[in-house]
Amino acid sequence: VMYRMMISANTSAGRPHRAEHWFDEMVLLGLSPLQSGYNSVVQAWASVGNESRARSWIRSMQEAGYTPDEVTFGVVMETFVKRGDAAEALKIFQ
């Protein structure tokens, strides 16, 4: 629970490197990340406009056996639409 809170807090604060750090720490300790953890890191990178890192995390999510869902799509779309760049959000899912 602590790791999910740290990932979420750093995502909300616009610190994707820190969100990613806490995610990686959780995995190093042998804890299995939930899809919500992946979605948070995707959101963290999308919120700072880093499309390539967001896409990379979506691939990692898929490699872990999760399918991007409406939450994944929603966090990416919301972030890019707020920036006026919905077309860029759609590229992430292509």
C-alpha positions in Angstrom: 0.0 0.0 0.0 2.8 2.4 0.8 4.4 2.0 -2.6 1.1 2.6 -4.4 0.6 5.8 -2.3 4.1 7.0 -3.2 3.6 6.3 -6.9 0.3 8.1 -6.8 1.6 11.1 -4.8 4.5 11.6 -7.2 2.2 11.2 -10.2 -0.1 13.9 -8.8 3.0 16.1 -8.1 4.2 15.9 -11.7 7.3 13.9 -10.8 7.3 11.0 -13.1 10.9 9.9 -12.4 10.0 9.5 -8.7 6.8 7.7 -9.5 8.8 5.3 -11.7 11.4 5.0 -8.9 8.8 3.8 -6.4 7.3 1.4 -8.9 10.7 -0.1 -9.6 11.5 -0.3 -5.8 8.2 -2.2 -5.3 9.1 -4.7 -8.0 12.7 -5.1 -6.7 11.2 -6.2 -3.4 9.2 -8.9 -5.1 5.8 -7.2 -4.8 3.5 -7.7 -7.8 2.4 -4.4 -9.3 -1.3 -4.0 -10.0 -2.7 -2.5 -13.2 -3.4 0.7 -11.2 0.3 1.1 -10.6 1.1 0.9 -14.3 -1.7 3.3 -15.0 -0.3 5.8 -12.5 3.1 5.7 -14.1 1.6 6.1 -17.6 -0.3 9.1 -16.3 2.8 10.5 -14.7 4.7 10.5 -18.0 1.7 11.6 -20.1 1.1 14.5 -17.7 4.6 16.0 -18.5 4.1 15.4 -22.2 6.5 12.5 -22.5 4.7 10.4 -25.1 7.5 7.9 -25.6 7.8 7.1 -21.9 4.0 6.8 -21.5 4.0 4.4 -24.5 6.9 2.4 -23.0 5.0 1.9 -19.8 1.9 0.8 -21.7 4.1 -1.8 -23.4 5.5 -2.9 -20.0 1.9 -3.2 -18.7 1.1 -5.5 -21.6 4.2 -7.5 -21.1 3.1 -8.0 -17.5 -0.1 -9.5 -18.7 -2.4 -6.4 -18.4 -4.4 -5.0 -21.2 -4.7 -1.2 -21.4 -8.2 -0.4 -20.3 -10.6 2.5 -20.1 -8.6 3.9 -17.2 -5.3 3.8 -19.2 -7.0 5.4 -22.1 -8.7 8.0 -19.9 -5.6 9.2 -18.1 -3.7 9.6 -21.4 -6.6 11.3 -23.2 -7.4 13.6 -20.3 -3.7 14.7 -20.0 -3.3 15.4 -23.7 -6.7 17.0 -24.2 -6.0 19.5 -21.4 -2.9 20.4 -23.5 -5.0 20.7 -26.6 -3.4 17.7 -28.2 -5.9 14.8 -28.4 -4.3 13.6 -31.7 -1.0 12.9 -29.7 -3.0 10.8 -27.2 -4.4 8.6 -29.9 -0.9 8.0 -31.2 0.1 6.3 -28.0 -2.5 3.6 -28.5 -1.5 2.9 -32.2 
